[in-house]
Amino acid sequence: MQPIILSPPFSSASGQSIQLPLSKSIYNRLLIIEALGSRQDALLPLSVKALQERGSYYPNDILVLSRAVVALVSSPSTEETIHVDVEDCGSALRFVVAYAALATKRCVVISGTERLMQRPMDELLVALNRLGGEVAWEKGEDKRDRIVVRPSSLKSGKIDLAQSRSSQFISALLLISPYLPDGLEVEWDASSVSKTYVYMTLSLMRRYGIECSYTDREIKVLPGRYLPVSIRDIEADWSSALYWFAFIALSPLGAHLKLQDLTLPSLQGDASAAALFRLIGVKAERDEVSGSTTIVRVPCVEDFHTAFDGLNMHIMPDAAPTMAVVLALRGIPYRIVGLETLPLKESNRLVAVKEGLRLFGLDVELTASSILFRGGEPTLPQETLHLNSHNDHRIAMSFTVASAMGYEIAVDDPSVVNKSYPLFWRELQQVLNPEEKSE
């Protein structure tokens, strides 16, 4: 795909209405809940709706898991093996493996991109096999890694995930746990993973009829059946909304935008970042009548700098690159910690942030789990900046909000945003050049 070039704005943001995608985190959990709660071969409304409508509300991660669930539930019984390609979707990989281990009566072969299949998975496979599953890594005819799930009967038990590196391992097990004979007990450490995603999973399970209890050390799920799901329960995506908070943070005082259907309070952990943006001058006000949230550039909160010295973003890692970029472009020193999972994402996001900031004449210091910015001012916009997105949607969007400051930015592969926010470029171009009509 040809690079996209974002031209500097003619004026600051002036109240344009921004369309946000649906939360893929919530939607993908509900896809599994729906599949488990439906009778065999039944129509799956959420999956079918996403695949039929596609478009702006449906990030590619939702479409990937929708196709996978439909394949697992609806494949002809004459097929001995079901092949599922989860592309580059981490949640689809983890959720499909767990679902297949529980529900499949046939062999399921799960493949994905090379980068995805290099990401952590062994903890989940070990846990499923301890519960009686038959799940293993194998090489395909093309010599690429894939995961093969063979029919088995999972049993209940107590699984130790206290050292887990990913909340998705825990969520994948929790989602299938009501259908184990006696439920499931999970030992975990809420300080070692992005706990807000685990809480999201548990909240949705409770909403759809499952009894569960939890502390920051132990989770207990009783056996049960899920109630029918509703698309009305799916919020707009807060991770995507934060790019607009960042855009306003880099805009002049008084600049404002309207974000459609943004929910507060929210199941999504990234909603917590709104309080951080308020410190640096982005105020959010929700209109309960219209359902929109207006974000406006206002003066910073007094003595806001102290909040960013040792800022722990462990519970909202997807927001960390955006915050690191915005603070640096504003010249605000910071030390962000709790970033252990960033090197394991679609790219090594710590390295990608450091590389991207160099385009603006800024430098940060990295450890395995932190970013340190000692201060400095970005170079003035003079020529087009060529951004390497590292095939990572969050890196592409985190840096292109700098167009609010007058930078012209060329993104090497604009298609990467389809993973989470397909209409991001259309929305951004309309804010930058409101007099131009999009196709």
N, C-alpha and C positions, 0 to 999 in steps of 0.2 A: 504494500500500500504506500502511496506517495506521502511524504511528510506534509503536515499541516502547518501553515504559518499563521500565527496570531498577531494581528496588527495592533498597535497601541490604541487606546480608546480616544474618541474625540472629546469626551467629557466623562465625568464620574458617573457611577451607577446612580440611577434616578428613579428607583421604584419599580423596575421591571419585575414581572412575576416569573419565578423559576419553577420548572417542573422537575420533581425529584423521582428517582426510581423507587420501586418497592424494596424493602429490606430483604436482601437475599439470605441473611442469617435467619430471620424469622420464617420466610417462605420455605426455605429448604428443610427446616425442622418440621414444618407442617406437612410437607410432601411425604415425609416418612411416617408421621402420625396418621395421615390420611390413608396411606397404603396399608399400614398395619390394621387400621380400624375398619377397612372395607372388606366385604366378602370377596372371595377369590373371583377373578375375572370381572369384578365390578368396575363401572366407570369411575375414573378418578378425576373429579371436577377441577381441582387445582392444577394438576398436570396438564389436562386437556386444555384448560383455559390459557395457560401460559404458552403452550405449543401452537394453539390456534391464533391467539392475538399477537404474540411476540411483541415487537415494538418497544417503545420507550420505557414502559413500566417493568419490563422483564430483562434484567441483566442476563448475560450469557450463562452465568453460573446457575441460574434458575432453570434455564432451558436445558442445560446439560443434565441436571438431576431429574428434571421432568421426563426427559427421554429415557434415562436409565430406569426410573421407576416403572414407566409404562412397559419397557422391555421385560423387566423382571416379573411384572404382574400379568402381562398379556401375551407373552410369547407362546406360539403354538406348542401344544404338548408333545408334538412329534420331534421337536428340536431337543437333542440330547445335551447340547451346550448352548448357553446364552452368552454372547459376547457384548460387553458394555465398555464404551469409550467415554471416560469422564474428562477428557481433554486436559485442561490445566486447573480444574476445580478441586481444591483440597477438601472442602466439606463434602462434596459428592463422593470422592474416593473413600473417605472415612465412613460416611453414612451408608453407602452402598455395600461396602464390605461387611459391616455389621448386620445390615438388613438381610443380605444374601445368606449369611451364616445362620440366621434364624429361620428364614422363610423359604429358602429355595429347596426344591425337590430334584434339581438338576445341577450339573456343573456350571459355575459362572466364572467367566474369565474377564477380569477387569484390567483395562489398560489406560494409559494417559500419556501426557507429554513426558519427555525425558526429564525435565526439571521437576515435574510433579512426582515422578516415581523415585526421585532421589530424596524427597522430603521424608521426615520421620514417619514410620508406620509400624515398626516392629512391636512397640508396646501394645498396640491394639490387637495385632495378630496373636501375640502371646496370651493376652487376656481372653480372647475368643476361644483359643484352643484349650485353655484351662477350663472353660465352661463346656467343653465337649465338641467344639467346632473342628473342622478340617480346613484350615486356611493356610496358604503357603505362597511364598515367592517362587516363581518359575520363569524360565527363559522361553520366549516364544520362538517361532521359526525364524523371525527376523533378529533374533539374539537380544531383543529388548526385554527388560524386566516387566513382569505383569503379576497380578495376584490372582490365584485360582482358589475358588471357594467350592468345596464339594459338599453334597448333602450330608447332614448330620442332625442330631437332636441335642440342642443346647440344654443345659441344666442350670439350676440356680447355684449361687455360691457367694463368696465374698472375695472381691478383687481388690488388690492393693495397687493403687495408682498414685501413691503419695509422692513419687518422684517423677510423675508424668511431665512431659515437655509440651503437651498440647491439650488445651481444653476440649478440642474436637474428639479426642479419644474417649474422654469421659462422656461427652454428649452423645456420641455414637452408641455407647453401651447403655446409657440411660434410656435412650429412645426405644430400644428394643426390650428393655428389662421388664415391662409389665407383662410380656408374653412368655416369660420364663416361668416354670411351674410354681416357684415360690418367690418370684421377684428377684431382687438383687441388692447386695450391699457393696458399697464402694468406699474404700478408704482413699482419701485425697488430701491435698494440702492447698487450701485456697490461696495461699501466698505464692505458690509456685507456678500457677497457670493463670490465664485471663478469666478470673472467676465470674465476671459478669456474663460471659457466654454460657457458663454452666447454670447460673441462676436463670438466664433466659430459657434454657431448655427445661428446667424444673418448673418454671412458671407456666410454660405452655402445656406441659404434661398435666399439671394440676387443673389448668383451665379446661382441658379436655378429658377430665374424669378420672385421673390417676392419683392415688394416694401416695404421697412421698413425704419424707421428713429429712432434714439435713442440718448439719453444722458445718463449720469450716474444716472439719476433719473427717466426717462420715456422712454418707448419703444412704438412705434406705428407701427402696421402692417396692410397694406391694403389687402382687399380680392384679391385672384388671384388663379392661378393654377401653380403647379410645372412643370418645364421642365424635360425631361428624364435625369436621372443621369448617371454618367460615373465612372467606377472603377478607371480610370486614375487620378481622383481627390483625391484618398485616399492615404494619406501619410504613410510612415513607422512610427511606434510608438515612440515618443520621451520619454515617460515614461520608456519604455523598454531600449532605448538607454542609459539612464542615469546610468543604472547599469554597463555599460561598461566604462562610464566616471569615475564612482566610482572605478572600478577595476584598471584602469590606475592610478588614484590618489593614490592608495595604492601600486603601483608598483615602481621599481627603475627608475631613470632617463633614458630616451631613450626608454622605453617600449612603444609599439604602437600597435594599432589595426585599421582595416578598417571596418566601419559600412556601410552596403549596403543601398542605396536608402534613405538616411536621408535628409530631406528637410530643407533648410534655405533660406529665412524666412519661418515660419511655422504658421499654424492656431492654433497649440497646445501651450498652456501656458507653459508647462514644458520645452519647448525649451529655455526659459529664463534662466534656470539653467545652461546652458552652460557657461554663463558669470561668474557665481559663481565658477564653476570648473576651469575656466581659472585663477582665483585668486590663487588657490592652486596648480597650475602647470599642468593643462590639457588643451592642445591647440588643437583646432579643425580646420582642413583645408579641404574644400570640393573640389573635383575634378569634375568639371562640365561635363567633357567628359564621365567619367565612372559612375557618379552619386553617388559615394561613398564618405564618409567623414573619413579622417584619424584623429585619436586622439592619441596624443603623450604626454608622461610625460616630462615636462620641468621644469625649476626652477620656484618657486612661484613669483607672483607679489610683489614688495616691499610694505611694510606696509599693507599687505592684511588683517591682523587680525581685523582691525576696521570694516570691512564690515560685520563681523559675530556677532557683539555686538548689538543685537536688530534687527537681520535679520527678515524681515516680509515675510513669505512664504504663505501668504493668497491666492495669485493667483495661486500657484502651490503646493497644499497640497499633491499630490501624490508623489512629489519629496522630501518632508520633511523628511520622515524616512531615506531615502538614505543619504541625506546630514547630518543628525544628527549622523548617524553611521560612516560615513567617517571622518568627522571632529574629532569625539571622538577618533577614531583609529589612527588618525594622531596627537593626543594630542593638537588639536587647540581649545582653549576655545571659547564658543559661547553661545548666548542666541537667540533662534529662537522663534518668536512670530507669531500670526495669525493662530493658529492651532486649532481653535474651532471645526472644523469638524472631526478631527482625531479620537476622541473617538467614533464616529458614523459610522465608516467604517466597513469593514469585521471583524475587531477586534478593541479593543481600542488601537490604534496604539501608543499613548503616553505611556501607560503601557507596551506594547510589546517591544518598543524601550528600555525602562529602564531595563526591565527584560533581554533582549538580551545582552545589554552592560555589565551586571554583569558577563556574561560568560568570558569576557575579563578583568575582574578586574576593570571595570570603573563604575562610578555612575553619574547619572544626577538627577536634581531636576525638578519636574513637577508642573505646575499649570493646570487649566482647558484648557488653550490655549497656553502654552509655554513649552519649554524645555531649561534648563540651565545646561551647562557643564563648570565647573570651571577649568578644565585642569587635566592632569595626563597622564601617559603612560600605554598602555595595557600590560598585563602579556605576557611573552614570550610563544610561542606555545610549549606545552609539551605533551598534550594528546588530544584525540578527544573531541571536544565541541559538546554537544547535544542541538540543537536549537529547541525550541518550536515555530513553525510557527504561532500558534494561528489560524490555518486555513485561513491564510492571505497571498496571493501571494506576496504582496509588502514587508512584513516582511521577508519572506523566501529569496527573492532575495537581499534585502538590506543588510542582514547579511552575506550571503555566498560569497559576493565579498571579504570578508576578507581572503579567500583562497589565494589571491594574496600576502599576507604577510606570507604565510607558515602555516596557521592554517588548521588543518584537522577538517572539520565540518560535522556532521551528522544531516540531516534535517528530522524531524519526519514524515512529509507527503509531499513528493516531488510533488504529483499530484496537489497541490494548485496552482502551476504556470500556469496550463492549462487555468486558467481564463483569463490571458492576454498574456502569452508568452510560448506556449507549448514546444518550442525547447530550452528553456533556459538551461536546464541541458546538453543537447547534445553540445550546443555551448560552455558552460563553461568548460566541460570536455576536449574538443578539444584544448582550450586555455591552460588549465593546463597541459595537457599531449599530445602535438601535434603529437607525434610519434604513438599514439594509434589510430586505426581506429574505428569510431563509426559504429554501426550496421545499 
